[in-house]
Amino acid sequence: MKAAVNAEREALRATAAEFVRREVAPHLQEWEDAGSIPRDLHRAAADQGLLGVAFPETAVEAAAYVTDRAVQLHGGTGYLHGIEVERHYRDARILPIGGGATEVLSDLAARLMGYAS
């Protein structure tokens, strides 16, 4: 298992390094002078699997955990309608429903990364 993880990390590192060499390095000074990065760069990074799009279930689980802890911290007040913590908790609970089941998201991530067809 550890060898597979290391191979995946190495593949991701190589993909990221090549992306930076090809898409970022040639334009770095131009973007620095302009004080902005073009939006197309984010799309190109996503197309290469370099953004968190490949790990949506992790983000959903993190949001659910953090908001659950926040409600626990606030006690009964955390459930009162109109309180910001309650709204965040409610929003975090809908994420897995709106995004799809974890299995569906994992399958999508595998396809985006080229591990499944």
MIKOLZA-383979 format. One record per atom (N, C-alpha, C): z, x, y; residue number from 1. Coordinates in nm, 4 decimals. Atoms other than C-alpha are relative to their C-alpha. Layout:
<rs>
Z_X_Y_NUM
...
</rs>
This chain:
<rs>
0.0000_0.0828_-0.1199_1
0.0000_0.0000_0.0000_1
0.0000_0.0867_0.1254_1
-0.0104_-0.0842_-0.1177_2
0.0939_0.2762_0.2450_2
-0.1336_0.0682_0.0308_2
0.1304_-0.0634_-0.0207_3
-0.2421_0.4506_0.1915_3
-0.0991_-0.0974_0.0623_3
0.0892_0.1010_-0.0566_4
-0.4246_0.1258_0.2684_4
0.0311_-0.0229_0.1472_4
-0.0404_0.0187_-0.1400_5
-0.2245_0.0784_0.5891_5
-0.0461_0.1184_0.0835_5
0.0438_-0.1190_-0.0732_6
-0.2943_0.4359_0.6948_6
-0.1512_0.0013_0.0184_6
0.1462_0.0056_-0.0104_7
-0.6655_0.3897_0.6221_7
-0.0420_-0.1028_0.1054_7
0.0309_0.1027_-0.0997_8
-0.6692_0.0712_0.8308_8
0.0316_0.0505_0.1407_8
-0.0361_-0.0551_-0.1310_9
-0.4901_0.2441_1.1180_9
-0.1009_0.1048_0.0443_9
0.0989_-0.1032_-0.0329_10
-0.7317_0.5348_1.1024_10
-0.1328_-0.0644_0.0405_10
0.1238_0.0702_-0.0347_11
-1.0277_0.2955_1.1061_11
0.0107_-0.0632_0.1385_11
-0.0212_0.0594_-0.1322_12
-0.8808_0.1126_1.4070_12
-0.0009_0.1078_0.1077_12
-0.0027_-0.1106_-0.0952_13
-0.8128_0.4435_1.5833_13
-0.1401_0.0521_0.0273_13
0.1373_-0.0494_-0.0163_14
-1.1686_0.5608_1.5214_14
-0.0851_-0.0995_0.0787_14
0.0743_0.1031_-0.0731_15
-1.3111_0.2299_1.6455_15
0.0380_0.0009_0.1475_15
-0.0466_-0.0019_-0.1394_16
-1.0970_0.2417_1.9601_16
-0.0482_0.1248_0.0725_16
0.0448_-0.1253_-0.0631_17
-1.1831_0.6061_2.0297_17
-0.1492_-0.0054_0.0319_17
0.1447_0.0108_-0.0229_18
-1.5557_0.5404_1.9916_18
-0.0291_-0.0979_0.1139_18
0.0177_0.0976_-0.1070_19
-1.5291_0.2343_2.2163_19
0.0296_0.0625_0.1358_19
-0.0369_-0.0644_-0.1264_20
-1.3536_0.4345_2.4876_20
-0.1064_0.1019_0.0399_20
0.1050_-0.0993_-0.0303_21
-1.6109_0.7157_2.4622_21
-0.1284_-0.0662_0.0502_21
0.1270_0.0652_-0.0301_22
-1.9027_0.4740_2.4790_22
0.0062_-0.0938_0.1210_22
-0.0047_0.1087_-0.0986_23
-1.7835_0.1931_2.7080_23
0.0886_0.0274_0.1219_23
-0.0969_-0.0193_-0.1074_24
-1.4999_0.3259_2.9240_24
-0.0220_0.1312_0.0749_24
0.0060_-0.1328_-0.0623_25
-1.5291_0.6996_2.9886_25
-0.1146_0.0158_0.1002_25
0.1084_-0.0202_-0.0960_26
-1.8731_0.6890_3.1550_26
0.0193_-0.0717_0.1337_26
-0.0157_0.0826_-0.1207_27
-1.7524_0.4329_3.4123_27
0.1378_0.0136_0.0641_27
-0.1393_-0.0055_-0.0420_28
-1.3908_0.5356_3.4629_28
0.0172_0.0273_0.1501_28
-0.0158_-0.0327_-0.1419_29
-1.4255_0.6953_3.8080_29
-0.0522_-0.1130_0.0897_29
0.0570_0.1131_-0.0749_30
-1.6442_0.4096_3.9329_30
0.1007_-0.1155_0.0069_30
-0.0980_0.1084_0.0038_31
-1.3828_0.1539_3.8245_31
0.1259_0.0374_0.0769_31
-0.1170_-0.0469_-0.0751_32
-1.1015_0.3630_3.9679_32
-0.0242_-0.0154_0.1496_32
0.0351_0.0118_-0.1414_33
-1.2788_0.3757_4.3053_33
-0.0040_-0.1459_0.0448_33
0.0112_0.1421_-0.0331_34
-1.3454_0.0005_4.2967_34
0.1354_-0.0709_-0.0112_34
-0.1305_0.0620_0.0183_35
-0.9887_-0.0743_4.1911_35
-0.0018_-0.1195_-0.0933_35
0.0074_0.1114_0.0945_36
-1.1004_-0.3142_3.9197_36
-0.0810_0.0397_-0.1231_36
0.0730_-0.0196_0.1259_37
-1.2340_-0.3308_3.5671_37
-0.0845_-0.1251_-0.0217_37
0.0847_0.1181_0.0202_38
-1.5286_-0.5588_3.4888_38
0.0473_-0.0858_-0.1174_38
-0.0410_0.0929_0.1061_39
-1.4535_-0.8675_3.2798_39
-0.0787_0.0226_-0.1285_39
0.0823_-0.0237_0.1184_40
-1.7359_-0.7744_3.0446_40
0.0648_0.1002_-0.0953_40
-0.0670_-0.0995_0.0838_41
-1.5233_-0.4866_2.9193_41
0.0954_-0.0678_-0.0978_41
-0.0912_0.0721_0.0884_42
-1.2668_-0.7293_2.7780_42
-0.0763_-0.0682_-0.1126_42
0.0822_0.0647_0.1027_43
-1.5384_-0.9216_2.5941_43
-0.0501_0.1046_-0.0994_43
0.0482_-0.1061_0.0881_44
-1.6821_-0.5963_2.4573_44
0.1121_0.0500_-0.0906_44
-0.1141_-0.0433_0.0814_45
-1.3348_-0.4901_2.3391_45
0.0327_-0.1050_-0.1064_45
-0.0254_0.1075_0.0969_46
-1.2826_-0.8283_2.1737_46
-0.1058_0.0007_-0.1096_46
0.1078_-0.0046_0.0993_47
-1.6209_-0.8011_2.0024_47
0.0203_0.1118_-0.1008_47
-0.0292_-0.1123_0.0893_48
-1.5033_-0.4711_1.8535_48
0.1301_-0.0211_-0.0780_48
-0.1259_0.0275_0.0684_49
-1.1787_-0.6319_1.7317_49
0.1174_0.0762_0.0567_49
-0.1036_-0.0828_-0.0598_50
-0.9677_-0.4321_1.9756_50
0.1025_-0.0763_0.0827_50
-0.0988_0.0796_-0.0729_51
-0.7795_-0.7192_2.1372_51
0.0854_-0.0782_-0.0983_51
-0.0922_0.0739_0.0848_52
-0.4968_-0.9311_2.0013_52
-0.0590_-0.1208_-0.0677_52
0.0650_0.1135_0.0635_53
-0.7477_-1.1954_1.8945_53
0.0097_0.0109_-0.1514_53
-0.0057_-0.0198_0.1445_54
-0.7289_-1.0429_1.5487_54
0.1369_-0.0315_-0.0581_54
-0.1354_0.0213_0.0480_55
-0.3558_-1.1171_1.5253_55
0.0651_-0.1227_0.0614_55
-0.0557_0.1165_-0.0688_56
-0.3050_-1.4708_1.6561_56
0.1280_-0.0515_-0.0640_56
-0.1204_0.0529_0.0631_57
-0.0450_-1.5658_1.3963_57
0.1233_0.0791_0.0410_57
-0.1124_-0.0813_-0.0437_58
0.1757_-1.2764_1.5052_58
0.0475_-0.0448_0.1380_58
-0.0357_0.0456_-0.1347_59
0.1670_-1.3930_1.8673_59
0.0665_-0.1367_-0.0046_59
-0.0583_0.1339_0.0125_60
0.2414_-1.7516_1.7668_60
0.1418_0.0089_-0.0546_60
-0.1334_-0.0155_0.0578_61
0.5350_-1.6455_1.5508_61
0.0967_0.0619_0.1010_61
-0.0848_-0.0632_-0.1007_62
0.6695_-1.4247_1.8309_62
0.0410_-0.1012_0.1067_62
-0.0317_0.1019_-0.1010_63
0.6485_-1.7093_2.0839_63
0.1018_-0.0995_-0.0538_63
-0.0944_0.0945_0.0602_64
0.8280_-1.9452_1.8459_64
0.1391_0.0617_-0.0114_64
-0.1295_-0.0667_0.0150_65
1.1033_-1.6917_1.7775_65
0.0706_0.0162_0.1351_65
-0.0604_-0.0254_-0.1313_66
1.1614_-1.6017_2.1435_66
0.0490_-0.1301_0.0633_66
-0.0430_0.1253_-0.0626_67
1.1738_-1.9613_2.2633_67
0.1137_-0.0646_-0.0779_67
-0.1124_0.0503_0.0789_68
1.4006_-2.0612_1.9740_68
0.1295_0.0700_0.0411_68
-0.1175_-0.0760_-0.0443_69
1.6419_-1.7845_2.0766_69
0.0434_-0.0429_0.1398_69
-0.0333_0.0431_-0.1367_70
1.6214_-1.8983_2.4396_70
0.0728_-0.1341_-0.0012_70
-0.0668_0.1298_0.0108_71
1.7147_-2.2542_2.3431_71
0.1410_0.0195_-0.0538_71
-0.1324_-0.0283_0.0551_72
2.0048_-2.1208_2.1338_72
0.0926_0.0566_0.1079_72
-0.0786_-0.0624_-0.1070_73
2.1221_-1.9127_2.4290_73
0.0485_-0.1038_0.1008_73
-0.0346_0.1017_-0.0994_74
2.1194_-2.2157_2.6604_74
0.0819_-0.1146_-0.0585_74
-0.0773_0.1070_0.0637_75
2.2935_-2.4400_2.4066_75
-0.0649_-0.1352_0.0208_75
0.0508_0.1360_-0.0164_76
2.2598_-2.8150_2.4618_76
-0.0905_-0.0159_0.1210_76
0.0826_0.0063_-0.1201_77
2.1090_-2.7565_2.8053_77
-0.1460_0.0321_-0.0320_77
0.1363_-0.0391_0.0375_78
1.8054_-2.6015_2.6354_78
-0.0861_-0.1150_-0.0482_78
0.0745_0.1169_0.0484_79
1.7079_-2.9448_2.4997_79
-0.0239_-0.1057_0.1066_79
0.0162_0.1002_-0.1042_80
1.7285_-3.1354_2.8270_80
-0.1441_-0.0032_0.0510_80
0.1374_0.0151_-0.0487_81
1.3928_-3.2731_2.9340_81
-0.0085_0.0436_0.1457_81
0.0205_-0.0469_-0.1358_82
1.2614_-3.1053_3.2464_82
0.0536_0.1395_0.0252_82
-0.0512_-0.1365_-0.0118_83
1.4441_-2.7777_3.1902_83
-0.1106_0.0944_-0.0475_83
0.1098_-0.0915_0.0321_84
1.2067_-2.4811_3.1801_84
0.0053_0.0509_-0.1440_84
-0.0135_-0.0494_0.1375_85
1.3435_-2.3525_2.8495_85
-0.0522_-0.1038_-0.0995_85
0.0468_0.1078_0.0885_86
1.2763_-2.6900_2.6858_86
-0.1518_-0.0076_0.0001_86
0.1466_0.0064_-0.0091_87
0.9180_-2.6886_2.8114_87
-0.0633_0.1152_-0.0769_87
0.0548_-0.1144_0.0728_88
0.8538_-2.3376_2.6788_88
0.0164_-0.0174_-0.1510_88
-0.0240_0.0229_0.1424_89
1.0084_-2.4312_2.3448_89
-0.1016_-0.1000_-0.0548_89
0.0968_0.1024_0.0405_90
0.7903_-2.7422_2.3236_90
-0.1404_0.0591_-0.0085_90
0.1329_-0.0621_-0.0010_91
0.4790_-2.5410_2.4164_91
-0.0170_0.0963_-0.1171_91
0.0083_-0.0958_0.1103_92
0.5571_-2.2713_2.1587_92
-0.0099_-0.0719_-0.1340_92
0.0054_0.0750_0.1266_93
0.6048_-2.5338_1.8863_93
-0.1384_-0.0564_-0.0263_93
0.1334_0.0574_0.0193_94
0.2540_-2.6732_1.9441_94
-0.1038_0.1074_-0.0343_94
0.0980_-0.1071_0.0232_95
0.0813_-2.3330_1.9179_95
-0.0508_0.0074_-0.1437_95
0.0537_-0.0099_0.1356_96
0.0638_-2.3163_1.5380_96
-0.0800_-0.1232_-0.0411_96
0.0743_0.1222_0.0318_97
-0.0579_-2.6759_1.5245_97
-0.1380_0.0054_0.0644_97
0.1276_-0.0065_-0.0714_98
-0.3283_-2.6257_1.7877_98
-0.0888_0.1133_-0.0469_98
0.0777_-0.1168_0.0423_99
-0.4346_-2.2840_1.6609_99
-0.0441_-0.0058_-0.1431_99
0.0307_0.0080_0.1414_100
-0.4388_-2.3724_1.2945_100
0.1105_0.0626_-0.0816_100
-0.1008_-0.0540_0.0897_101
-0.2303_-2.2857_0.9938_101
-0.0095_0.1522_-0.0055_101
-0.0031_-0.1461_0.0075_102
-0.1259_-1.9226_0.9483_102
-0.1071_0.0519_-0.0943_102
0.1017_-0.0431_0.0963_103
-0.3548_-1.8976_0.6457_103
-0.1394_-0.0052_0.0618_103
0.1306_0.0132_-0.0656_104
-0.6506_-2.0186_0.8520_104
-0.0187_0.1129_0.1013_104
0.0086_-0.1061_-0.0997_105
-0.5733_-1.7707_1.1309_105
-0.0142_0.1369_-0.0665_105
0.0123_-0.1270_0.0717_106
-0.5307_-1.4850_0.8814_106
-0.1412_0.0167_-0.0553_106
0.1376_-0.0047_0.0497_107
-0.8668_-1.5716_0.7247_107
-0.0971_0.0301_0.1131_107
0.0844_-0.0271_-0.1169_108
-1.0278_-1.5768_1.0697_108
0.0099_0.1464_0.0409_108
-0.0188_-0.1401_-0.0360_109
-0.8769_-1.2375_1.1514_109
-0.0706_0.0911_-0.0989_109
0.0664_-0.0815_0.1017_110
-1.0048_-1.0946_0.8224_110
-0.1511_-0.0021_0.0190_110
0.1457_0.0075_-0.0229_111
-1.3560_-1.2217_0.8953_111
-0.0409_0.0754_0.1249_111
0.0320_-0.0705_-0.1242_112
-1.3488_-1.0873_1.2514_112
0.0039_0.1518_-0.0190_112
-0.0142_-0.1433_0.0231_113
-1.2428_-0.7476_1.1199_113
-0.0928_0.0508_-0.1093_113
0.0977_-0.0406_0.0996_114
-1.5114_-0.7472_0.8507_114
0.0540_0.0114_-0.1410_114
-0.0584_-0.0090_0.1336_115
-1.2792_-0.7797_0.5491_115
-0.0378_-0.1182_-0.0886_115
0.0398_0.1178_0.0775_116
-1.4138_-1.1183_0.4398_116
-0.1292_-0.0528_0.0582_116
0.1272_0.0558_-0.0507_117
-1.7402_-1.3043_0.4674_117
0.0070_-0.1497_0.0148_117
</rs>
